[in-house]
């Protein structure tokens, strides 16, 4: 089939490559978000999907508002189907109806749970044991269309959202072409979602990443691992941010936020249990493993974080 692929971040790269290299289907156009300023120097940077599309020689379209700018372009391409994967814009009914087989979406959760903007991070933050990729038919509602296929995977006890983003991207890439085949030959059986079980998740904000050490160790660990790669969980040390990228729950007692081990490893007490920090970063500094950080004697037993 002739495919228009809509995606933007690194999560959408592997499925694009899989379809482009399948031999059975042809990506005739890629639609992605406009180039944006990135980093402290605000360097204008193309989205990862654009970079790969250019590498593959696929025409690229970028719209600030696809609903008003993209309709005529997309109609003129003559594709059989569109595929979205973390594209980042809401599609109109006019766009949904352009292609013979409509639009399908590669979604990083087990729908109907975790519809919305942050399904992968929400699964880690909420301590889910399993997640997966749902390939669904797009309709005007948010992630509410019929389910075409589901591919489950366990979430590791210490897995971060960054880890999970990478795995689910590959899981989607591994299976998207077989779903396209089943749509083309008519063997797919759409399944209605149980809307009564739907869970909506919102865009994560920086303030959501503040650590509350009064909670139990597993909850704190899940928050830290879930906020990686963005915005990164943080606490305060002498009024300055101290970011934690990776943690695991361990045994330990102390006042919530108190450093209880600071020799070769960093352990901080929670409301119940404790967490061991794997990677951290001081405000204005570089991210480093806990051992390297402690070699600078920047924390000692008895120090209280969160103030």
C-alpha positions, 0 to 999 in steps of 0.5 A: 500500500501507499502510505503517508506517515505522520510522526515527529519524535524519536519514538516514531523513527523505528516504525517509519524505517520498518515500513519504508524497508518492508518491500510490501508497502511504500511510504510516499510522504512523511508529515512531521512538526515544523523545525523548532529551537532546541537547547539553551542556544535555541538552535533550530533543529529538525524533528528526528522523523524528518531527518530519517525521511530525508535520509530515505529520500521521502518527501516531507511536509511540515505544517503549523496547523495540518487541519488548515494547511495540509488538506489539499497536499494530502489529497493530491498524494493519492495514498491508500492509508495514513499512519500516525505515531506520536505526530502531535496534532489533532486531525480533522474528519476531512483529513481522516477521510482522505485515504481509502483505509483511513488512518491508523495510529501506533499508540504506546499503551494498552487501550483503553487505558492511558489515552492522551498525551503521556501514556508511556510515562504514566504507566511507569509513574503509576507502577504498572507491571505491563504495557504495550503497543495498540494499533488502532483506527483513528477517529475524531475522538482522542485515542477512542477508535477501534483496536486493530491489534495489541502487543503486550510487554512487561515493564521492568522493575527499574525501567525508566520511561526512556528505556520503555520509549525505546522498547515500545518504538521497536515493538511497534516497528516489529508489528506495524507491517503485519497489521498493514498486510491484514488491512490490505487483505481484509483479514483484520477484525476491528474491536470496539474499545470499552469506553467505560474503562478509559483512562485519560492522561494529560501532558506532563509538566515540570512541576509534576516532577517534584519528589515527595519523599513522604510517600513510600519508596516504590511510589518515589522510585516510580516517579523518578524513573517515570520522569526520565527522559523529561522533565526529570524528577527533582528535589531541593538541596539548599534551595537548588535543584538536585535531579534524579534520573534513575532509582530503585526501591531498597530497605532503609529507615529514616526521616523522609528525605534524609540521606541514610547512606552516602558511601559508594552508594546514595540511599535516601529515606522515604515515608516507608522504605528508601530509594537508591539513586543511580544517576543524578545531577546538580543544578548547573552541573552534569549528570553522573552516577552516584559514586562519582557524585559522592566522591566529591563529598557533596552529600553526607549521612544526615543531610535532609533533601527537599528544603 
